[in-house]
Amino acid sequence: MKIAMIHGSPKLGNSNSDYLLQKLEPLVCSGNEIFHYQLNKKPLADSQYRELCQMDTLVLAFPLYIDAIPSHLFRMLVALEEYLKLEPKKELYVYAIINNGFYEGVQNHLAQEILQNWCLRAGIQFGQAICHGAGEMLGEVKQVPLGHGPLKNLGDAINSLAQNIQTRTQADSVFVSPNFPRPAWKFMATHTFWNATAKKNGLKTGDILRRL
Ligand SMILES: Cc1cc2nc3c(=O)[nH]c(=O)nc-3n(C[C@H](O)[C@H](O)[C@H](O)COP(=O)(O)O)c2cc1C
């Protein structure tokens, strides 16, 4: 089976979407051919769109942006829909790993519905999405093996996604939050991530809270 791993974060450096794809890949590579696509540097070329039409499975990993799909990825889906009309492939399955900044993975429900509707419109099969909250925590727990500690729920979700991909099964989407107390996560995210990121970008803590 030909599987396309599509990295849908616009970040140029390390991204949580990339981390999630890297965790999934070893679980689905056996007996399959894996192809990688990036959207963060330049739009896909005509030849890449044609390749995607010949895949058996597309796996999209992307962040939640304003309760929806990042615009560069959305543009790619709109373009791919036109290619799929010319080279229809009904047995193409789409799976997704969506991650978001807030704690609750359920925040991603609209983005997964957008993807589900896009599949219907493009005439292809929606397989399943797994949706994980507290995305920016992932970089901080890189040493923790998947399926353990704060990554227990995520590990279970990725394992079931891998199985569904291997067997081309359609399943209900899964929404998970980390196995970590919400108040502790909020404290750490504010102090070690958001405030530190603001400082790195020449902003003060108060600038984050300022309303335009
Ligand atoms: C422009 C923008 C919009 C975002 N919108 C949301 C949102 O609506 N809800 C949310 O929970 N997180 C939101 N986030 C946070 C990202 O989803 C989160 O940081 C994610 O982990 C980034 O994943 P990545 O590293 O794969 O790009 C937003 C981030 C940016 C930059």
The ligand as an SDF file (V2000), in Angstrom:
LIG
                    3D

 31 33  0  0  0  0  0  0  0  0999 V2000
   -2.5240   31.3940   13.9550 C   0  0  0  0  0  0  0  0  0  0  0  0
   -2.7590   30.3430   15.0330 C   0  0  0  0  0  0  0  0  0  0  0  0
   -4.0500   29.9700   15.3540 C   0  0  0  0  0  0  0  0  0  0  0  0
   -4.2850   29.0090   16.3390 C   0  0  0  0  0  0  0  0  0  0  0  0
   -5.5680   28.6730   16.6720 N   0  0  0  0  0  0  0  0  0  0  0  0
   -5.8030   27.7730   17.6730 C   0  0  0  0  0  0  0  0  0  0  0  0
   -7.1410   27.4640   18.0720 C   0  0  0  0  0  0  0  0  0  0  0  0
   -8.1340   27.9530   17.5210 O   0  0  0  0  0  0  0  0  0  0  0  0
   -7.3140   26.5970   19.1060 N   0  0  0  0  0  0  0  0  0  0  0  0
   -6.2570   26.0000   19.7480 C   0  0  0  0  0  0  0  0  0  0  0  0
   -6.4850   25.2150   20.6850 O   0  0  0  0  0  0  0  0  0  0  0  0
   -4.9630   26.2660   19.3690 N   0  0  0  0  0  0  0  0  0  0  0  0
   -4.7270   27.1420   18.3470 C   0  0  0  0  0  0  0  0  0  0  0  0
   -3.4290   27.4290   17.9680 N   0  0  0  0  0  0  0  0  0  0  0  0
   -2.3050   26.7020   18.6100 C   0  0  0  0  0  0  0  0  0  0  0  0
   -1.7410   25.5650   17.7260 C   0  0  0  0  0  0  0  0  0  0  0  0
   -2.7680   24.7140   17.2700 O   0  0  0  0  0  0  0  0  0  0  0  0
   -0.7600   24.7560   18.5790 C   0  0  0  0  0  0  0  0  0  0  0  0
    0.2880   25.6140   19.0070 O   0  0  0  0  0  0  0  0  0  0  0  0
   -0.2030   23.5400   17.8870 C   0  0  0  0  0  0  0  0  0  0  0  0
    0.3890   22.6840   18.8590 O   0  0  0  0  0  0  0  0  0  0  0  0
    0.8610   23.8670   16.8070 C   0  0  0  0  0  0  0  0  0  0  0  0
    1.1800   22.6490   16.1510 O   0  0  0  0  0  0  0  0  0  0  0  0
    2.3910   22.5080   15.0900 P   0  0  0  0  0  0  0  0  0  0  0  0
    3.6750   22.5950   15.9070 O   0  0  0  0  0  0  0  0  0  0  0  0
    2.2000   21.1870   14.4720 O   0  0  0  0  0  0  0  0  0  0  0  0
    2.2850   23.6430   14.1170 O   0  0  0  0  0  0  0  0  0  0  0  0
   -3.1840   28.3910   17.0010 C   0  0  0  0  0  0  0  0  0  0  0  0
   -1.8700   28.7780   16.6610 C   0  0  0  0  0  0  0  0  0  0  0  0
   -1.6630   29.7450   15.6960 C   0  0  0  0  0  0  0  0  0  0  0  0
   -0.2410   30.1610   15.3600 C   0  0  0  0  0  0  0  0  0  0  0  0
  1  2  1  0
  2  3  1  0
  2 30  2  0
  3  4  2  0
  4  5  1  0
  4 28  1  0
  5  6  2  0
  6  7  1  0
  6 13  1  0
  7  8  2  0
  7  9  1  0
  9 10  1  0
 10 11  2  0
 10 12  1  0
 12 13  2  0
 13 14  1  0
 14 15  1  0
 14 28  1  0
 15 16  1  0
 16 17  1  0
 16 18  1  0
 18 19  1  0
 18 20  1  0
 20 21  1  0
 20 22  1  0
 22 23  1  0
 23 24  1  0
 24 25  2  0
 24 26  1  0
 24 27  1  0
 28 29  2  0
 29 30  1  0
 30 31  1  0
M  END
$$$$
